[in-house]
Amino acid sequence: MPRSSFSTSSSDLSGTSPGPWLRLTALSAAGATLLAVVSGATGPIGAHRLLAALAFPPLVAFVVAAWFAHRRLFPLAGAALALFAGAAVLTSHVAHVGIASAAFAVALIATAATLRGEPAPRAAWRDYVTLTKPRIMSLLLLPRLCGMFVGARGVPPGWLVGTTMLGLALACGGASALNHVLDRDIDRLMGERTRARPVAASRMAPSRALEFGLALSAFSFVLLASAVNVLAATLALVGNLFYVLVYTGWLKRSTPQNIVIGGAAGAVPPLVGWAAATGNLSLPAVWLFLIVFLWTPPHFWALALLLREHYAQARIPMLPVVRGVKTTTRRIVLYSVALVAVTAVPFVAGPLGPGYVIPALALGALFVWLALRLSWRTTPRRAALLFHYSLLYLALLFVAMALDGAL
């Protein structure tokens, strides 16, 4: 099997000067630290704690980028984070404000240090858009949006929908950019589609993509935590970290169960939408999670059947490569049946009604039929049909949820 993506990702990250996204992250960290210091000295305790909490994401992103790509900045960035964390645990007001002020001073010096060096080569804006994987983002945003409608049992406020979608788009885009960095070695082996990606094709330095991904991830948490609620922000961050660290960094290269376990990352979006609308997590939100969780394996295994040779060439242990086509198609059928059964639960146990369950069962019956046809005779055409239908299936299923909840 290929080496872990973490062991292959640091070799060519360094050697370039900090880019605009790292400079923006560093500036945001310094500014947020300053606001936390000022509010700690003059403002109400609640506002101070919120501002202090919002300073941590850009500080952490700055430290991570410095460690992997700009080691000369790491002592300053690490010191700023350590001082700020130290101030958080001090009970003496004078010491608390004093150490936090020192953290701001060090963060400001670190920000200034990002401006040193030769100007970084600019990457095309189209490449930055490509890093966010817009097609995957649109697929993930729909369950989040519909999760809001189901949780609100109606139409949520427009500002809440817009803010939540923006925060989630930042989280998804950040995770996808980091995926480009970690997978750049295997992207070069997976055919023309992935070989042409910005980092794999060397149109963009890995450090730029790293800085971009970390910046989007940090800003996502800040936006969701400050404008929506902390639970939604935390869930989005957990999904982000699970996708980047657990799935991309470990499971994808180590086990044929990568999609099964890693599917938890893609199943988090409905939870985020529910938490944004309600401020909590209840049992119906778990059912939404399970629907996407069970949908993920048959969806991706159908694609893996089409790309089996590419995965084998890249030495990625996808199920069709390791266990064969017959085992894969049998598992697709099993997961498809389980998926359809779970989609009925929100109707049987509430809160959804006939306006949801009738289209859900009709869509599910076609899903199972296509899976069975694929298992009887496995051809690229049938695998492609199931793959593309699975995209339509998930979209229509969640639209039915949203409409039933709104009407």
Secondary structure as GFF3:
##gff-version 3
##sequence-region A 1 407
A	DSSP	alpha_helix	5	9	.	.	.	ID=ss1
A	DSSP	alpha_helix	20	42	.	.	.	ID=ss2
A	DSSP	alpha_helix	45	69	.	.	.	ID=ss3
A	DSSP	three_ten_helix	71	73	.	.	.	ID=ss4
A	DSSP	alpha_helix	74	89	.	.	.	ID=ss5
A	DSSP	alpha_helix	93	113	.	.	.	ID=ss6
A	DSSP	alpha_helix	125	131	.	.	.	ID=ss7
A	DSSP	alpha_helix	134	152	.	.	.	ID=ss8
A	DSSP	alpha_helix	158	182	.	.	.	ID=ss9
A	DSSP	alpha_helix	184	187	.	.	.	ID=ss10
A	DSSP	alpha_helix	192	195	.	.	.	ID=ss11
A	DSSP	alpha_helix	206	227	.	.	.	ID=ss12
A	DSSP	alpha_helix	230	241	.	.	.	ID=ss13
A	DSSP	pi_helix	242	251	.	.	.	ID=ss14
A	DSSP	alpha_helix	252	254	.	.	.	ID=ss15
A	DSSP	alpha_helix	258	266	.	.	.	ID=ss16
A	DSSP	alpha_helix	269	278	.	.	.	ID=ss17
A	DSSP	alpha_helix	283	306	.	.	.	ID=ss18
A	DSSP	alpha_helix	308	313	.	.	.	ID=ss19
A	DSSP	alpha_helix	319	322	.	.	.	ID=ss20
A	DSSP	alpha_helix	325	343	.	.	.	ID=ss21
A	DSSP	alpha_helix	345	348	.	.	.	ID=ss22
A	DSSP	alpha_helix	354	376	.	.	.	ID=ss23
A	DSSP	alpha_helix	380	406	.	.	.	ID=ss24
###
